[in-house]
């Protein structure tokens, strides 16, 4: 049993397919830390996004409302100022609230304070894919000043997450850590994994839907190595975060969620990577560990990431 109100951390990737985890049957050993979470915590094997594009999916997870209700039904629409988010609810319950990484729910960078969804502590960028690249991570602090973090991009975000947990270890905290990986680098249309990672995975495995459709086009044959390399590095960062929580005696008191905004079909269904109703776009990984979620439960019925906000608030 937790010794206090449990902390909550959401680790949120961008454009990660459901079948990239070992828990979902991926044979490459990319995600041992996620797989351990899924095995000992609670795993949803048929988790879906309410909309397979960045901003609507993110608004749904922040507000618990469908995109047609929140008003953010496509990219380029800011979250309404009156929207009540997870940050507001956790803040009202006495939690320190923090946001790290990609936001994509504002109309500019730096994100002005009134467009930050009620988060008290802020180190983010509205469109992280444009303010950064794989080895140059630039975010904006609470004063709107640019901050460059060292290291590979997902490592930099996990380092910041560890610092937030250490800074707020004495009080209940809620942290949303929003990575850009394994999203493509827009201006290059590439998936820049860490040095050596793309070569490790290129040509070793391809999801059946992409294998069946790639003859008619798509970019999976060119991009999958880097994409999978990004995912492997993200999982290493997840392991470091869990280790840090253990070292600070916070792990038993912390609920950790890992999921994504949507998947990727690598331009096999339309002219880009998502925005289709197929499994490659809508199914995402989802596992939760910590107080109330441990015990190895597997949920096989379909659920939505829209179910997470009320679940976390209830927990």
N, C-alpha and C positions, 0 to 999 in steps of 0.2 A: 504494500500500500504506500502511496506517496506520503511524505512527511508534511506536505503543504499543498496548496493549489499547484497542480503540475504546470511546469513551463511548457510552451508549445513552439516548435520550430517547423516551418514548412520549407522544404527544399524543392524548388520548382524549376524544372528544366524547360527548354523551348524546342518543340518540334521532335520529341522523342517518341518513337514507335513503341508500342506495347511489347513487341516480340524481340526487343534488344536485351532483355534481362534473362539470366539463367533460370529464374523462377518461372518464366514463361516458356522455357524450352530452348532458349538460344544456346548453341553448342560451343561458343567461343570463350566462355569464362570471363566475360566482360565485367560482370557486376557482382562479385562475391559479397560485398557489403550490403547492397540492396537485397540480394538473395537471402542473406542471414536475417535481415529485417523481416522479409516476407515469411521466412520459415518459422521464426520465433514470435513474430508479431501477428498482424492481420494483413492478409493480402486479398485484393479484389482482382480476380482474373479476367473480368469483363468490364473494366472501368472505361467510361467514354467521356469525352468532352461534350458540353452542351452546344458548342459551335467550333468547327475546326479552323479557326483563324485567331491570331494573337489577342487583340484587344477584347473582343466579346468573351472569349474564354476566361481572360483575366478578370474582367468585370464581374462575371458570374461567380468566380471563386472569392472575390473580395466581398461581394454583397449578398450572396446566396439567392440572387434573382436571375431569371432567364434574361438573355440579352434584349428580348422584346420588352421586358419590364424595366430593366436598368436604363434603357435607351442607348446602350453601347452595342449596337447590332452589327457594326462593321468597324474596321480600322479607321482611324482619323477622327473619332468622336471622343471627346474627353468625358470622363466620369462626372456626372452631375454633382455640383457642389453640395447638394442636400443629401447625397447618397450616404447611407449608413453602412460602414464596412466592418470587417473583423477588427480592425484597429480601434474603432470607436467602442465596440462592445467589450473587447479585452481591456481597453483603457478605463472604461467605466467600472470594470471589476477590479481595478487596482494594479493592473499589469503595466510594466514598462513595455512599450511597443516599438519595434524597429523594422525598417525596410532597407534591404540591400539589393542593388542590381537593377535589372530592367523593369520598368513600370508600364509603359505603353498605354497609359490611361490619362495622359495630359495632352496639351496642344503645343508644347514647346520644351526645349531644354535651355537652361536648367528648369526643372519642374518647380513652379511657384508653390509657396506653402499651402495655398488654398486648394491646390490640385493634388495633394499628396495623400488623400484618403484618410486623413486623421492620424497618420503615423507620427509619433513623437520624435523618434530618432530616424535620421534619413541619410543614406549614402546611395544615391541612385541616379539613373539616367532614363529619360523617357524612351529613347531609342538607343539602347546600348550597342546595337549592331552598327550604328553610325558614329558614336563617340569613341569607339574602341576597335581594336583588332586583337588577334590571338595573344600577342605579347605586348600590348599597350592598352591597359585598362584605365579608362578615364570616367569617373563618376563625379557627381556634384554633392557637396555636403549641405547641411541645413541652411547655411548662409548663401547657397548658390555658387560657391567657389569650386572650381575644378580640382579634383584630387586624383592623382595618378598612382595606382597601386602596382607594386612589383610582382613579377611572375607571370606564368601562363594564366589566362583570364579566369578560368574556373577556380584555379588555385587561389588567385587573388581574392575572389569572392568568399571562398571558404575561410581563408585567413581572417577576413573582416568579420565573418560570422563567429569565429572562435573568439575574437576580441570582444564582440558584443556580449557574448555569453559570459566571458570573464568579468566584464565591466558591470554586469547586472546579476551576478551570481547570488547576491544577497536578497534579491526580491523576485517575485514571479515575473517572468518575461514571456513575450510573444514576439517571435522573429520570423519574418518572411524573407527568405533568401532566394532571389530570382536570378537564375543563371541565363546566359544566352545560349550556351552549348546545349544540344548539338545543332543549333540553327546555322545556316550557311552565312558566310560573310558576304553581305549583299553586293557590294561594289565589285567583287571578284567572282561571284557565283561559285564559291569554293567552300569546303568544309575543313578549315585549318586545324587539324589535330596537333598535339605537341610533336616536336621533332621526333621522328622515328615511329610514331604510332600508326600513321596511315599505312606504312609499309608492312606493319605487323599484321594488319587485318585485311588488306586489299586482296580480293579474289578468293577468300576462304569460305565465304557463306553469303547467300542471298535469300531473302524471304521469298516464299513461293509465289506470292502475287507479283513481286517485282521481276522474278525470273520469267514468269509467264508473259508479262507485258513488255519486257525490255526490248524485245525484237521490234516492237512498233515505235520505239522511242524511249525517252526518259534518260536520266543521268545516273542511275544507280551504279552501273558498271564503272563509271568514272569517279563517283563521289563516296561510295559506301565505305571505303577504307578509312578516309578521314572522319566520316560521320561516326563510325564505330570506335575509332581512336578517341574522339572527343568523349564519347560515353564512358569508355574505360577510365579516362582521366577524371571525369566527374565522379565516378564511383570511388576512386582513390581518395578524392576530397571528402566524400561522404564518410569514408572510414576514418579520416583524420578528425572530422567533426565529432563523430561518436567517441573516438578515443579521448578527445579533449574534454567532452562532457564527463566521461568516466574519471579522468584525472582530477576534475574539479568536484567530484562526488555529486554530480547533477544528473547522471544518466538515468537513475531509477526514478527521478522526479520529473522527467521530461518526455513529453509526447513528440515524436519526430515523424513527420509525414514526408513521403517522397512521391511526387507525381509530375505531370507535364501538362502544358496547355493543349497540345494536339500532337498528331503524328506527322508522317511525311510519306508521300507516295512517289517522290522523286520524278515528278513531271510525267508520270505514266498515265494519269487520269485527266489532267488538264495541263495548261502551260506553265504551272508553277508547282509548289510542293505540297499544298494542302487545299482547303476549300473544296472538298468533295465528301460525299456521304459514305465512303468506303472505309473498311477497317483500317487501312493504312493511314487514313487521316484522323479518324475519330477515336480509335482505341489508344489508351495510354497506360503506362505502368502506374500502379498505386499500391503502396504498402505503408502501414502505420505501426509503430512500436511505442512502448511505454505504458504508463499506468492505464488500465482499462482495455488495452489492446494486445497485451502479450498472451501467449498461450497457443500460438500456431493455428489460428482460425483462417479458413479459406472461404471467401465469399464468391460463389460461382455464378450467382444471378447478376444480370447487368445492373450497374449503378452508374451514376454521373458524378463528376467532380463537383457538381452543384450540391451534392449531399455532404460535402466536407464542412462547409461553414457551420451548419447547425450541429453536426457531429462534434466538432472541436469545441464549440461553445458549451454544449452539454457536458463534454468531458471535463 
